[in-house]
Amino acid sequence: MEYVLLLAIVVIFIVFKDRPIMVLEFKDGELIKTKGQVPTGFQTACRDIAHKTPFSGRVKIYKTRFTTKLDFSKNVPNKIKQRIKNVFPHNVPTSKRGKRA
């Protein structure tokens, strides 16, 4: 019985784990941390946006089967969110894609 409970906990952990393909962290107008394969043009544009209007927060990018979703932390202002969405390249390459014949 304990094995079933342990297996259920492991499955729940795997299913609900937060797995963004890219993460950008900003602090006081500086890009302090990136995670994943961030396109250089997008990274440069985000640095410029943060430099012109300083803010602190986190941007996570998720890839679903059909779309790409940007998730912002609560302390990112709405105007900054829209500016980052405008410079985001929507065809983000992922390394998990296989080649089609």
Secondary structure, DSSP 8 states (H G I E B T S, - for coil): -HHHHHHHHHHHHHHT----SEEEEEETTEEEEEEE---HHHHHHHHHHHHHS---EEEEEEE-SS-EEEEE-TTS-HHHHHHHHHH--SS---TT-----
